[in-house]
Amino acid sequence: MKAILGRKVGMTQVFGEDGEAVSVTVIEAGPCY
């Protein structure tokens, strides 16, 4: 199983080439050891 641990920073929107808005979650991931 693969996973990424991180901290939720916030939410935002990105826009596709067709103008469609998509909601995304911004995650801060630290260094992987």
N, C-alpha and C positions, 0 to 999 in steps of 0.2 A: 504494500500500500504506500502510495506517495502522498505527501501532504506538505503544506506550507503553513507555518504558524506566524501570526502577525497581529497587529493592533488596528482596529477600525479607526480611521482618521475622519471619515465623513462620507457624504453622498454628493454626487454631481451628475450632470448630464453631458453626454457626447452626442454629436450630430453626424449621421451618415451622409454620404454623397447625395442621397435623395432628399435630405432635409429631415429625415425621421429622427426624433430624439429618443435616446436610450438611456435609462437610469443606470448608473454604475456605482459600486461601493469602492472607496479608496482605502487600500490596506497598506500599512507600513510594515515591511518585513525586515528583520534585522539580519546580521551576518550569519551565514550557515557554517557550522563547524563540522 
